[in-house]
């Protein structure tokens, strides 16, 4: 096989591998997001809305 054809095949193979990784990330996005939220809760992270006094907003 010529050098050009070999290089083209390597580029196509790398592109397909990258596309597979992207598809796996998109397919498992919900699981990844759920896992990250669980880690935040375990570490004691607060919500960005915890600083508001809801009772004072409605008085």
Secondary structure, DSSP 8 states (H G I E B T S, - for coil): --HHHHHHHHHHHHHHHHHHHHHHHHHTHHHHHHHHHHHHHHTT---TTTT--HHHHT-
